[in-house]
Amino acid sequence: MRDKYAVLYNDGNLKAQDFQFECKKEGWIPILVLRDNENKITVPMFRDPKIAHKFMRRNSPENSGLIILIDEDIHQMENNEWNVEYFTFPRRFTNHPEYTIDLEIIEIKNLGFQTYK
């Protein structure tokens, strides 16, 4: 089984320690999503942590990070009618004509993540 990575999204309201003490304790996490012109959500997912990290550095502010998701988390997203797309290249979405970078909250029982500056 290969790990599946999503990008933690920090819009500047959370400090790195907030992920540990607030998000982990309360069982929720903000993840980076792409919102298209019709308000449909795509969740960028990665099987390679190096590609995920490069994507994160290109598309999100400081104090973001990566989170490993399990199949149950991904099914939850699909049940929310979010499109889960696996990326094999760290595409840039800042200033993209069709997508805006945004965040959505997901609830997760056991959080395991690594933050990057």
C-alpha positions as CSV (number, residue, x, y, z in Angstrom):
1,M,0.0,0.0,0.0
2,R,1.4,3.4,-1.0
3,D,0.9,6.5,1.1
4,K,-1.3,9.2,-0.3
5,Y,-0.4,12.8,0.5
6,A,-2.4,16.0,0.5
7,V,-1.2,19.5,1.3
8,L,-2.1,21.1,4.6
9,Y,-3.2,24.7,3.8
10,N,-2.4,27.5,6.1
11,D,-4.0,30.8,5.1
12,G,-1.9,32.6,7.8
13,N,-4.4,32.2,10.6
14,L,-2.6,29.2,12.1
15,K,0.9,28.9,13.5
16,A,2.8,25.7,13.0
17,Q,2.2,24.7,16.7
18,D,-1.6,25.3,16.2
19,F,-1.6,22.3,13.8
20,Q,-0.2,20.2,16.6
21,F,-2.2,21.5,19.6
22,E,-5.5,22.7,18.1
23,C,-6.1,20.8,14.9
24,K,-4.8,17.4,16.1
25,K,-6.7,17.8,19.4
26,E,-10.0,18.7,17.8
27,G,-9.6,16.2,14.9
28,W,-9.8,18.6,11.9
29,I,-7.3,19.8,9.3
30,P,-7.4,22.4,6.5
31,I,-6.3,21.0,3.2
32,L,-5.4,22.8,0.0
33,V,-8.1,22.4,-2.7
34,L,-8.6,23.8,-6.2
35,R,-11.9,25.5,-6.8
36,D,-13.0,25.9,-10.4
37,N,-15.1,28.6,-12.0
38,E,-18.3,26.5,-11.2
39,N,-17.3,26.2,-7.5
40,K,-16.4,22.5,-8.0
41,I,-13.6,21.2,-5.7
42,T,-10.6,19.2,-6.8
43,V,-8.2,17.8,-4.1
44,P,-4.6,17.5,-5.4
45,M,-3.3,14.2,-4.1
46,F,0.2,12.7,-4.5
47,R,1.8,9.3,-4.1
48,D,5.3,10.7,-4.2
49,P,6.2,12.9,-1.2
50,K,8.9,14.8,-3.2
51,I,6.4,15.8,-5.8
52,A,3.9,16.8,-3.1
53,H,6.5,18.9,-1.3
54,K,7.4,20.7,-4.6
55,F,3.7,21.3,-5.3
56,M,3.2,22.7,-1.8
57,R,6.2,25.1,-2.1
58,R,4.9,26.4,-5.5
59,N,1.2,26.8,-4.4
60,S,0.9,27.5,-0.7
61,P,2.2,30.0,1.8
62,E,4.8,29.3,4.6
63,N,3.9,27.0,7.5
64,S,2.0,24.6,5.2
65,G,2.8,20.9,5.2
66,L,1.9,17.5,4.0
67,I,-0.5,15.0,5.5
68,I,-0.8,11.3,4.8
69,L,-4.4,10.3,4.2
70,I,-6.0,6.8,4.4
71,D,-8.6,5.4,2.0
72,E,-11.4,6.3,4.5
73,D,-10.4,10.0,4.3
74,I,-10.4,9.9,0.6
75,H,-13.8,8.3,0.5
76,Q,-15.1,11.0,2.8
77,M,-13.9,13.6,0.2
78,E,-15.6,11.7,-2.6
79,N,-18.8,11.5,-0.6
80,N,-18.6,15.3,-0.3
81,E,-18.5,15.3,-4.2
82,W,-15.0,16.5,-4.3
83,N,-12.9,15.3,-7.2
84,V,-9.7,13.6,-5.9
85,E,-6.9,13.9,-8.6
86,Y,-3.5,12.3,-8.3
87,F,-0.7,14.5,-9.6
88,T,2.6,13.2,-10.9
89,F,4.0,16.7,-11.5
90,P,4.1,19.7,-9.2
91,R,2.0,22.0,-11.4
92,R,1.6,25.7,-10.4
93,F,-1.9,26.9,-9.8
94,T,-1.2,30.4,-8.6
95,N,-2.8,32.8,-11.2
96,H,-4.4,29.9,-13.0
97,P,-7.3,31.0,-15.3
98,E,-9.7,28.1,-14.3
99,Y,-8.8,27.4,-10.7
100,T,-8.3,29.3,-7.4
101,I,-6.4,27.9,-4.5
102,D,-8.6,27.5,-1.5
103,L,-9.0,25.4,1.6
104,E,-11.5,22.9,2.9
105,I,-11.7,21.4,6.3
106,I,-11.7,17.6,6.7
107,E,-12.2,15.7,10.0
108,I,-9.6,13.1,10.7
109,K,-9.4,10.8,13.8
110,N,-5.7,10.2,13.8
111,L,-3.6,13.0,12.4
112,G,0.0,12.4,11.3
113,F,1.6,15.3,9.5
114,Q,4.9,17.1,8.9
115,T,5.1,20.9,8.5
116,Y,7.5,22.8,6.4
117,K,8.6,26.4,6.3
